[in-house]
């Protein structure tokens, strides 16, 4: 048994980090512009709950990928 929480192949670590940073960048752009993109634009003024849930889930996914790449 490995003493690590999980295992990931070394060549995939960079891919997971880049994907996580991309998700964090998408969240930052959504907050800056007031538009989130998921099957089309979601405007903050028109659909605030959907907008913030999209931004929160994208941010959470990005954070989990980036931090998870250091744990694995």
Helices and strands as residue ranges (DSSP letters): H 10-33, E 35-37, E 41-43, H 48-71
